[in-house]
Amino acid sequence: MQTVLVTGGSSGLGLAISTRFAQQGATLLWVSHDAEELERGRDQLRQLHPDTTVHTLVQDLTEAQAAEQVHAWATSTVERVDVLVNNAGFGNHGPVHTQDVQREIAMIHLNAIALYALTRCFLSDMRARDAGTIVQISSNSSFQPIPLMATYAATKGFVTQFSRALSEELRMEGSGVAVVTLCPAAIADTPFRKVNDMDRVQTFDGLATTTTAEVTRDLFRALATGQRFVVSGWRQRALMWLRPFLPHRVMMMLVRRETAIRG
Ligand SMILES: NC(=O)c1ccc[n+]([C@@H]2O[C@H](COP(=O)([O-])OP(=O)(O)OC[C@H]3O[C@@H](n4cnc5c(N)ncnc54)[C@H](OP(=O)(O)O)[C@@H]3O)[C@@H](O)[C@H]2O)c1
């Protein structure tokens, strides 16, 4: 029986991924900063899988030492964590100079630093057992700079580059530990667009818009086949073929279209 820790597991993509693990009989550990949201998510999941054990921890992952606290809680709650899903994250939209500095710094903390620190904590345990999987939720925003989402895209750039390099290091040493980097396009059916005041941004009805069902399907196919880098969504995979042939200026024109506000 697998034990799976999902940050931000109680909503959106985290809940969809958790539900799929629950279907396979996994025990879940969720970390999020909103106690009511954790309860709501647990109720929702148990309607589908009443027998699933879901341990929850209220923790703001932007705080210093958050990863160490999550690790201490997890290791005192369950025997081992087989899968860590670094999913919690948020975004924003608008020119850098208009953004609240503290919110942007919190975003860098959550999307990049907390992911790094949690990876380091659980990687040590997994390496000692020579087994385990770390799933890093990145984004198609990580593939190029994105004006109007500059900081968010940069945090996801870190996630993709760091995680793919780590995955290769583990492969080079023949490790039994896997790091899987998942890059979805804009997901239409999670709270993300509302929470981050992005509801009218074109990308949620854009070139490669996807759904939690499609992203979850792509992730579980990758877990079953040993794939380490997942460009999720068939429309985005098709666009990936074009990327090498697109000059930067053309790419920026496409990005401008995707980040425009619908009238
Ligand atoms: N939606 C998209 O278009 C899209 C596209 C590509 C990648 N992604 C990535 O997918 C991941 C999940 O996003 P989503 O779309 O499912 O959005 P979401 O529903 O808003 O999920 C974000 C999760 O992160 C948690 N969280 C936020 N701030 C936190 C903090 N300070 N400490 C602990 N937990 C915190 C939230 O918990 P609470 O509910 O308790 O606040 C929530 O569970 C993110 O990493 C996002 O960047 C999303």
The ligand as a Gaussian input file, in Angstrom:
#p B3LYP/6-31G(d) Opt

LIG

0 1
 N       -4.309000      26.031000     -12.898000
 C       -3.432000      26.184000     -13.865000
 O       -3.717000      26.777000     -14.905000
 C       -2.055000      25.587000     -13.731000
 C       -1.304000      25.365000     -14.892000
 C       -0.028000      24.822000     -14.773000
 C        0.474000      24.515000     -13.532000
 N       -0.298000      24.746000     -12.422000
 C        0.271000      24.432000     -11.120000
 O       -0.492000      23.398000     -10.526000
 C       -0.380000      23.471000      -9.113000
 C       -1.762000      23.365000      -8.490000
 O       -2.537000      24.479000      -8.896000
 P       -4.128000      24.419000      -9.064000
 O       -4.419000      24.851000     -10.434000
 O       -4.657000      23.138000      -8.577000
 O       -4.549000      25.637000      -8.120000
 P       -5.209000      25.675000      -6.655000
 O       -6.467000      24.889000      -6.660000
 O       -5.259000      27.124000      -6.310000
 O       -4.179000      24.886000      -5.769000
 C       -3.124000      25.464000      -5.101000
 C       -2.913000      24.722000      -3.798000
 O       -1.767000      25.283000      -3.162000
 C       -2.085000      25.499000      -1.782000
 N       -1.364000      26.636000      -1.237000
 C       -1.378000      27.919000      -1.680000
 N       -0.593000      28.685000      -0.908000
 C       -0.076000      27.862000       0.047000
 C        0.807000      28.070000       1.157000
 N        1.318000      29.284000       1.417000
 N        1.112000      27.019000       1.949000
 C        0.575000      25.794000       1.698000
 N       -0.256000      25.539000       0.656000
 C       -0.578000      26.563000      -0.143000
 C       -3.566000      25.818000      -1.792000
 O       -4.069000      25.573000      -0.503000
 P       -5.398000      26.320000       0.061000
 O       -6.496000      25.820000      -0.794000
 O       -5.440000      25.876000       1.460000
 O       -5.139000      27.786000      -0.128000
 C       -4.102000      24.876000      -2.853000
 O       -4.422000      23.640000      -2.287000
 C        0.354000      24.785000      -8.814000
 O        1.712000      24.521000      -8.553000
 C        0.214000      25.559000     -10.104000
 O        1.267000      26.487000     -10.282000
 C       -1.540000      25.257000     -12.495000

